[in-house]
């Protein structure tokens, strides 16, 4: 009985370690990109998420940033960008257009990528599209919304967190997204 318990604990430890090591790769339709150093893979918090990672907060920020990866099937780029912009309130004195930027690029001949970088007050709601969910406003937040489109699937990636933490991780995020091979 002790041997079975020891083996069970060892197996659980090995499974746990393999699923949460920092630097793990995320695979989207056979393309892989290793997470930047310091980002920590986590078990997805719900069954809609394919991957989830935590990005440590910088000094002075109240919370960590979170990466979530989903795949819901294809939908239009413009309608998603519009919906994503509705999840934010522009900083005082700016419009939502002035506090957001859209970038489009290709990864080889395999994937089309659209990235919306937006900042201001995040209208956090969980579940996000449930009109009955309570809205919590998070000031000085930033989000990188990504549509990663291959011939097989469309993936949605969101990296959301306090603006300073996001600023510190912007270059790592850009390298990570463009590093899928």
GROMACS elastic network, one bead per residue, 0.5 to 0.9 nm:
[ bonds ]
;  ai    aj funct       b0    kb
    1     4     6  0.52004   500
    1     5     6  0.62972   500
    1     6     6  0.86523   500
    2     5     6  0.50797   500
    2     6     6  0.60606   500
    2     7     6  0.85490   500
    3     6     6  0.50544   500
    3     7     6  0.60712   500
    3     8     6  0.84689   500
    4     7     6  0.51386   500
    4     8     6  0.60290   500
    4     9     6  0.85685   500
    5     8     6  0.50614   500
    5     9     6  0.61409   500
    5    10     6  0.85453   500
    6     9     6  0.51463   500
    6    10     6  0.60865   500
    6    11     6  0.85520   500
    7    10     6  0.50033   500
    7    11     6  0.60124   500
    7    12     6  0.84552   500
    8    11     6  0.51682   500
    8    12     6  0.60848   500
    8    13     6  0.85397   500
    9    12     6  0.50818   500
    9    13     6  0.60832   500
    9    14     6  0.86155   500
   10    13     6  0.50741   500
   10    14     6  0.61794   500
   10    15     6  0.86320   500
   11    14     6  0.50873   500
   11    15     6  0.61048   500
   11    16     6  0.84276   500
   12    15     6  0.51805   500
   12    16     6  0.59913   500
   12    17     6  0.85098   500
   13    16     6  0.50868   500
   13    17     6  0.60521   500
   13    18     6  0.85782   500
   14    17     6  0.51523   500
   14    18     6  0.61384   500
   14    19     6  0.86682   500
   15    18     6  0.52790   500
   15    19     6  0.63190   500
   15    20     6  0.89313   500
   16    19     6  0.53600   500
   16    20     6  0.64661   500
   16    21     6  0.86923   500
   17    20     6  0.55522   500
   17    21     6  0.60127   500
   18    21     6  0.60284   500
   18    24     6  0.86556   500
   19    24     6  0.81966   500
   19    41     6  0.70291   500
   19    42     6  0.71085   500
   19    43     6  0.71164   500
   20    23     6  0.89840   500
   20    24     6  0.76955   500
   20    40     6  0.64933   500
   20    42     6  0.52451   500
   20    43     6  0.70938   500
   20    53     6  0.86239   500
   21    24     6  0.60645   500
   21    40     6  0.64252   500
   21    41     6  0.61148   500
   21    42     6  0.83626   500
   22    25     6  0.89985   500
   22    35     6  0.71647   500
   22    36     6  0.80532   500
   22    37     6  0.67492   500
   22    38     6  0.63403   500
   22    39     6  0.57227   500
   22    41     6  0.57973   500
   22    53     6  0.88607   500
   23    34     6  0.57100   500
   23    36     6  0.60152   500
   23    37     6  0.57795   500
   23    38     6  0.74466   500
   23    39     6  0.68217   500
   23    40     6  0.71299   500
   23    41     6  0.76796   500
   24    33     6  0.84022   500
   24    34     6  0.55082   500
   24    35     6  0.57214   500
   24    36     6  0.86880   500
   24    39     6  0.89630   500
   24    40     6  0.81505   500
   24    41     6  0.67778   500
   25    32     6  0.59844   500
   25    33     6  0.51847   500
   25    35     6  0.56688   500
   25    41     6  0.89283   500
   26    31     6  0.81186   500
   26    32     6  0.54929   500
   26    33     6  0.56202   500
   26    34     6  0.63420   500
   26    35     6  0.72095   500
   26    51     6  0.73890   500
   26   180     6  0.87234   500
   27    30     6  0.58622   500
   27    31     6  0.54164   500
   27    33     6  0.68418   500
   27    34     6  0.88700   500
   27   180     6  0.83385   500
   28    31     6  0.51662   500
   28    32     6  0.64308   500
   28    33     6  0.87825   500
   28   148     6  0.85235   500
   28   150     6  0.86474   500
   28   153     6  0.85737   500
   28   155     6  0.76568   500
   28   180     6  0.84282   500
   29    32     6  0.83749   500
   29   150     6  0.73535   500
   29   151     6  0.89018   500
   29   152     6  0.70847   500
   29   153     6  0.74024   500
   30   181     6  0.81607   500
   31   110     6  0.87901   500
   31   180     6  0.54913   500
   32   179     6  0.79414   500
   32   180     6  0.50415   500
   32   181     6  0.54922   500
   33    36     6  0.89998   500
   33   176     6  0.61972   500
   33   177     6  0.73421   500
   33   178     6  0.84458   500
   33   179     6  0.56135   500
   33   181     6  0.66528   500
   34    37     6  0.88272   500
   34   176     6  0.69899   500
   34   179     6  0.80223   500
   34   180     6  0.81401   500
   35    38     6  0.83201   500
   35    39     6  0.63216   500
   35    40     6  0.80135   500
   35    41     6  0.81386   500
   35    53     6  0.87706   500
   35   172     6  0.87829   500
   35   173     6  0.86990   500
   35   176     6  0.65504   500
   36    39     6  0.58061   500
   36    40     6  0.88492   500
   36   172     6  0.61584   500
   36   173     6  0.75930   500
   36   175     6  0.84910   500
   36   176     6  0.66988   500
   37    40     6  0.82957   500
   37   172     6  0.86425   500
   38    54     6  0.88258   500
   38    55     6  0.69361   500
   38    56     6  0.72461   500
   39    53     6  0.65131   500
   39    54     6  0.58025   500
   39    56     6  0.69734   500
   40    52     6  0.86127   500
   40    53     6  0.52699   500
   40    54     6  0.51588   500
   40    55     6  0.65119   500
   40    56     6  0.82702   500
   41    44     6  0.88988   500
   41    51     6  0.77077   500
   41    52     6  0.60671   500
   41    54     6  0.65016   500
   42    45     6  0.83297   500
   42    51     6  0.75211   500
   42    52     6  0.53796   500
   42    53     6  0.50800   500
   42    54     6  0.69183   500
   43    46     6  0.87123   500
   43    51     6  0.72763   500
   43    52     6  0.63987   500
   43    53     6  0.80021   500
   44    47     6  0.70467   500
   44    48     6  0.82756   500
   44    49     6  0.56930   500
   44    50     6  0.67876   500
   44    51     6  0.57284   500
   44    52     6  0.51043   500
   44    53     6  0.81419   500
   44    68     6  0.79758   500
   45    48     6  0.85564   500
   45    49     6  0.72412   500
   45    52     6  0.76705   500
   46    49     6  0.59235   500
   46    50     6  0.88401   500
   47    50     6  0.74186   500
   48    69     6  0.86642   500
   48    70     6  0.63508   500
   48    71     6  0.78738   500
   48    72     6  0.84796   500
   49    52     6  0.68949   500
   49    68     6  0.64301   500
   49    69     6  0.56329   500
   49    71     6  0.78112   500
   50    68     6  0.76788   500
   50    69     6  0.55084   500
   50    70     6  0.55354   500
   50    71     6  0.74532   500
   51    67     6  0.79453   500
   51    68     6  0.59096   500
   51    69     6  0.50980   500
   51    70     6  0.73981   500
   52    66     6  0.72615   500
   52    67     6  0.54295   500
   52    69     6  0.63545   500
   53    65     6  0.85805   500
   53    66     6  0.58919   500
   53    68     6  0.67139   500
   54    64     6  0.66186   500
   54    65     6  0.59739   500
   54    67     6  0.62730   500
   55    64     6  0.57638   500
   55    66     6  0.60006   500
   55    67     6  0.75247   500
   55   159     6  0.88772   500
   55   161     6  0.86294   500
   55   165     6  0.81334   500
   55   166     6  0.88441   500
   55   169     6  0.82866   500
   56    63     6  0.80109   500
   56    65     6  0.65093   500
   56    66     6  0.87595   500
   56   165     6  0.76261   500
   57    60     6  0.81141   500
   57    61     6  0.59588   500
   57    62     6  0.73775   500
   57    63     6  0.58575   500
   57    65     6  0.64652   500
   57   161     6  0.82482   500
   57   162     6  0.77820   500
   57   164     6  0.82655   500
   57   165     6  0.53508   500
   57   166     6  0.85589   500
   58    61     6  0.57748   500
   58    62     6  0.86684   500
   58    63     6  0.86722   500
   58    64     6  0.79886   500
   58   162     6  0.89136   500
   58   164     6  0.69278   500
   58   165     6  0.52829   500
   58   168     6  0.79053   500
   59    62     6  0.84220   500
   59   164     6  0.89669   500
   59   165     6  0.85685   500
   60   164     6  0.86464   500
   61    64     6  0.77041   500
   61   162     6  0.64399   500
   61   163     6  0.85496   500
   61   164     6  0.72214   500
   61   165     6  0.71493   500
   62   162     6  0.77460   500
   63   161     6  0.72993   500
   63   162     6  0.70371   500
   63   165     6  0.88940   500
   64   160     6  0.88205   500
   64   161     6  0.63534   500
   64   162     6  0.74595   500
   64   165     6  0.75247   500
   65   159     6  0.67627   500
   65   160     6  0.53802   500
   65   162     6  0.67239   500
   65   165     6  0.69499   500
   65   166     6  0.72131   500
   66   158     6  0.77720   500
   66   159     6  0.54915   500
   66   160     6  0.54492   500
   66   161     6  0.64587   500
   67   157     6  0.70274   500
   67   158     6  0.55530   500
   67   160     6  0.66589   500
   68   156     6  0.81227   500
   68   157     6  0.56738   500
   68   158     6  0.53495   500
   68   159     6  0.66035   500
   68   160     6  0.87073   500
   69   155     6  0.68968   500
   69   156     6  0.57405   500
   69   158     6  0.66294   500
   69   159     6  0.89615   500
   70   154     6  0.86817   500
   70   155     6  0.56488   500
   70   156     6  0.50762   500
   70   157     6  0.63672   500
   70   158     6  0.86689   500
   71    74     6  0.84961   500
   71   153     6  0.72312   500
   71   154     6  0.59733   500
   71   156     6  0.59897   500
   71   157     6  0.87408   500
   72    75     6  0.84324   500
   72   153     6  0.84210   500
   72   154     6  0.70847   500
   72   155     6  0.71377   500
   72   156     6  0.78630   500
   73   153     6  0.61314   500
   73   154     6  0.55157   500
   73   155     6  0.75556   500
   74   149     6  0.80863   500
   74   153     6  0.68742   500
   74   154     6  0.53740   500
   74   155     6  0.83656   500
   75    79     6  0.77731   500
   75    80     6  0.75501   500
   75   154     6  0.80077   500
   76    79     6  0.54521   500
   76    80     6  0.63499   500
   76    81     6  0.87712   500
   77    80     6  0.52736   500
   77    81     6  0.61954   500
   77    82     6  0.86271   500
   77   114     6  0.76965   500
   77   147     6  0.75425   500
   78    81     6  0.51651   500
   78    82     6  0.61273   500
   78    83     6  0.85921   500
   79    82     6  0.51278   500
   79    83     6  0.61466   500
   79    84     6  0.86053   500
   80    83     6  0.50105   500
   80    84     6  0.60179   500
   80    85     6  0.85242   500
   80   147     6  0.86091   500
   81    84     6  0.50873   500
   81    85     6  0.61634   500
   81    86     6  0.87124   500
   81   102     6  0.84236   500
   81   115     6  0.89072   500
   81   116     6  0.69298   500
   81   145     6  0.82968   500
   82    85     6  0.52077   500
   82    86     6  0.64264   500
   83    86     6  0.51501   500
   83    87     6  0.68332   500
   84    87     6  0.53379   500
   84    88     6  0.74878   500
   84   116     6  0.81431   500
   84   118     6  0.85855   500
   84   145     6  0.74764   500
   85    88     6  0.56694   500
   85    89     6  0.81360   500
   85    96     6  0.69332   500
   85    97     6  0.85243   500
   85   100     6  0.79721   500
   85   116     6  0.86597   500
   85   118     6  0.73829   500
   86    89     6  0.74865   500
   86    96     6  0.86555   500
   86   123     6  0.84387   500
   87   121     6  0.84718   500
   87   122     6  0.60854   500
   87   123     6  0.52328   500
   87   124     6  0.74209   500
   87   125     6  0.88943   500
   87   128     6  0.89753   500
   88    96     6  0.76811   500
   88   118     6  0.77398   500
   88   119     6  0.72015   500
   88   120     6  0.61786   500
   88   121     6  0.54046   500
   88   123     6  0.56523   500
   88   124     6  0.87208   500
   88   137     6  0.89223   500
   88   141     6  0.88197   500
   88   142     6  0.89464   500
   89    92     6  0.87370   500
   89    95     6  0.84463   500
   89    96     6  0.68379   500
   89   119     6  0.81950   500
   89   120     6  0.56784   500
   89   122     6  0.66142   500
   89   123     6  0.74723   500
   89   139     6  0.89247   500
   90    93     6  0.79932   500
   90    94     6  0.58683   500
   90    95     6  0.55580   500
   90    97     6  0.83023   500
   90    98     6  0.79693   500
   90    99     6  0.60658   500
   90   100     6  0.87266   500
   90   118     6  0.87596   500
   90   119     6  0.70208   500
   90   121     6  0.65686   500
   91    94     6  0.56105   500
   91    95     6  0.75201   500
   91    96     6  0.80612   500
   91    99     6  0.72745   500
   91   119     6  0.76809   500
   91   121     6  0.69612   500
   91   139     6  0.88085   500
   91   140     6  0.80072   500
   92    95     6  0.82249   500
   92   120     6  0.85772   500
   94    97     6  0.80023   500
   94    98     6  0.58921   500
   94    99     6  0.67106   500
   95    98     6  0.51401   500
   95    99     6  0.64332   500
   95   100     6  0.88605   500
   96    99     6  0.50565   500
   96   100     6  0.62456   500
   96   118     6  0.81110   500
   96   119     6  0.85248   500
   96   120     6  0.84346   500
   97   100     6  0.53911   500
   97   101     6  0.74488   500
   97   118     6  0.88969   500
   98   101     6  0.77760   500
   99   117     6  0.83174   500
   99   118     6  0.58329   500
   99   119     6  0.57283   500
   99   120     6  0.70388   500
  100   116     6  0.67934   500
  100   117     6  0.54494   500
  100   119     6  0.65191   500
  101   115     6  0.80532   500
  101   116     6  0.56792   500
  101   117     6  0.52079   500
  101   118     6  0.65246   500
  102   114     6  0.69976   500
  102   115     6  0.56041   500
  102   117     6  0.64400   500
  102   118     6  0.87192   500
  103   113     6  0.81525   500
  103   114     6  0.57666   500
  103   115     6  0.51718   500
  103   116     6  0.65867   500
  103   117     6  0.82628   500
  104   112     6  0.75079   500
  104   113     6  0.56586   500
  104   115     6  0.64028   500
  104   116     6  0.89564   500
  105   111     6  0.86170   500
  105   112     6  0.61157   500
  105   113     6  0.53589   500
  105   114     6  0.66901   500
  105   115     6  0.86933   500
  105   178     6  0.88512   500
  106   109     6  0.68130   500
  106   110     6  0.75254   500
  106   111     6  0.56655   500
  106   113     6  0.58370   500
  106   114     6  0.87876   500
  106   178     6  0.86308   500
  107   110     6  0.60262   500
  107   111     6  0.51145   500
  107   112     6  0.64212   500
  107   113     6  0.73642   500
  107   178     6  0.67648   500
  107   179     6  0.83113   500
  107   180     6  0.72034   500
  107   181     6  0.78310   500
  108   111     6  0.68116   500
  108   112     6  0.87136   500
  108   181     6  0.82873   500
  109   112     6  0.81594   500
  110   149     6  0.84257   500
  110   150     6  0.59766   500
  110   151     6  0.73978   500
  111   148     6  0.65237   500
  111   149     6  0.52995   500
  111   151     6  0.75396   500
  112   147     6  0.79878   500
  112   148     6  0.60448   500
  112   149     6  0.51061   500
  112   150     6  0.66160   500
  113   146     6  0.69092   500
  113   147     6  0.56374   500
  113   149     6  0.62055   500
  113   150     6  0.89052   500
  113   177     6  0.87898   500
  114   145     6  0.80905   500
  114   146     6  0.55765   500
  114   147     6  0.51640   500
  114   148     6  0.67582   500
  114   149     6  0.85331   500
  115   144     6  0.65384   500
  115   145     6  0.55774   500
  115   147     6  0.66278   500
  115   148     6  0.86823   500
  116   143     6  0.78211   500
  116   144     6  0.56687   500
  116   145     6  0.50467   500
  116   146     6  0.64545   500
  116   147     6  0.88550   500
  117   142     6  0.73399   500
  117   143     6  0.58953   500
  117   145     6  0.65535   500
  117   146     6  0.88171   500
  118   141     6  0.84913   500
  118   142     6  0.56243   500
  118   143     6  0.54430   500
  118   144     6  0.66098   500
  118   145     6  0.81608   500
  119   122     6  0.76316   500
  119   140     6  0.69419   500
  119   141     6  0.56197   500
  119   143     6  0.63999   500
  119   144     6  0.89548   500
  119   163     6  0.72216   500
  120   138     6  0.84750   500
  120   139     6  0.63381   500
  120   140     6  0.51572   500
  120   141     6  0.55291   500
  120   142     6  0.64866   500
  120   163     6  0.83701   500
  121   124     6  0.89823   500
  121   137     6  0.62606   500
  121   138     6  0.53780   500
  121   140     6  0.55781   500
  121   141     6  0.58031   500
  121   142     6  0.80660   500
  122   136     6  0.81077   500
  122   137     6  0.56558   500
  122   138     6  0.50002   500
  122   139     6  0.63218   500
  122   140     6  0.76949   500
  122   141     6  0.58723   500
  122   142     6  0.74291   500
  122   143     6  0.84041   500
  123   135     6  0.60814   500
  123   136     6  0.59060   500
  123   138     6  0.65001   500
  123   139     6  0.87549   500
  124   128     6  0.72121   500
  124   134     6  0.83640   500
  124   135     6  0.56169   500
  124   136     6  0.50879   500
  124   137     6  0.59141   500
  124   138     6  0.68613   500
  125   129     6  0.75969   500
  125   130     6  0.77773   500
  125   131     6  0.87151   500
  125   133     6  0.59305   500
  125   134     6  0.59899   500
  125   136     6  0.63645   500
  125   137     6  0.86523   500
  126   129     6  0.75660   500
  126   130     6  0.72113   500
  126   133     6  0.58952   500
  126   134     6  0.73378   500
  126   135     6  0.78798   500
  127   130     6  0.54983   500
  127   131     6  0.87096   500
  127   132     6  0.89644   500
  127   133     6  0.63911   500
  128   131     6  0.81714   500
  128   133     6  0.75415   500
  129   132     6  0.88093   500
  129   133     6  0.80760   500
  130   133     6  0.53675   500
  130   134     6  0.88262   500
  131   134     6  0.80520   500
  132   135     6  0.89035   500
  138   141     6  0.63226   500
  138   162     6  0.82909   500
  139   162     6  0.80946   500
  139   163     6  0.89275   500
  140   161     6  0.88960   500
  140   162     6  0.61963   500
  140   163     6  0.56300   500
  140   164     6  0.84521   500
  141   160     6  0.74059   500
  141   161     6  0.56551   500
  141   164     6  0.82553   500
  141   166     6  0.81800   500
  142   159     6  0.83347   500
  142   160     6  0.59692   500
  142   161     6  0.57881   500
  142   162     6  0.60961   500
  142   164     6  0.85706   500
  142   165     6  0.88857   500
  142   166     6  0.64459   500
  142   167     6  0.84050   500
  143   158     6  0.67956   500
  143   159     6  0.55378   500
  143   161     6  0.65823   500
  143   162     6  0.86821   500
  143   163     6  0.83115   500
  143   166     6  0.76847   500
  144   157     6  0.78989   500
  144   158     6  0.56689   500
  144   159     6  0.51464   500
  144   160     6  0.65476   500
  144   166     6  0.87153   500
  144   170     6  0.88958   500
  144   173     6  0.87725   500
  145   156     6  0.72755   500
  145   157     6  0.59191   500
  145   159     6  0.67029   500
  145   160     6  0.83842   500
  146   155     6  0.78450   500
  146   156     6  0.55319   500
  146   158     6  0.62543   500
  146   159     6  0.86537   500
  146   177     6  0.89952   500
  147   154     6  0.66885   500
  147   155     6  0.57618   500
  147   157     6  0.66414   500
  148   153     6  0.82710   500
  148   154     6  0.56582   500
  148   156     6  0.63196   500
  148   157     6  0.76675   500
  149   152     6  0.79588   500
  149   153     6  0.60846   500
  149   155     6  0.62905   500
  149   156     6  0.87156   500
  150   153     6  0.53725   500
  150   154     6  0.62043   500
  150   155     6  0.84053   500
  151   154     6  0.82368   500
  159   166     6  0.82387   500
  159   173     6  0.86795   500
  160   163     6  0.87498   500
  160   166     6  0.75053   500
  161   164     6  0.83747   500
  161   165     6  0.66434   500
  161   166     6  0.61046   500
  162   165     6  0.54881   500
  162   166     6  0.61999   500
  162   167     6  0.86409   500
  163   167     6  0.59312   500
  163   168     6  0.85836   500
  164   168     6  0.62164   500
  164   169     6  0.86686   500
  165   168     6  0.52297   500
  165   169     6  0.63904   500
  165   170     6  0.87329   500
  166   169     6  0.50583   500
  166   170     6  0.59043   500
  166   173     6  0.89636   500
  167   170     6  0.52639   500
  167   171     6  0.82135   500
  168   171     6  0.75449   500
  168   172     6  0.83254   500
  169   172     6  0.52557   500
  169   173     6  0.60126   500
  169   174     6  0.86470   500
  170   173     6  0.50516   500
  170   174     6  0.61543   500
  170   175     6  0.86505   500
  171   174     6  0.51085   500
  171   175     6  0.61925   500
  171   176     6  0.85024   500
  172   175     6  0.51751   500
  172   176     6  0.60169   500
  172   177     6  0.86521   500
  173   177     6  0.61457   500
  173   178     6  0.85198   500
  174   177     6  0.53183   500
  174   178     6  0.61114   500
  174   179     6  0.82882   500
  175   178     6  0.52068   500
  175   179     6  0.57040   500
  176   180     6  0.70147   500
  177   180     6  0.61634   500
  178   181     6  0.85703   500
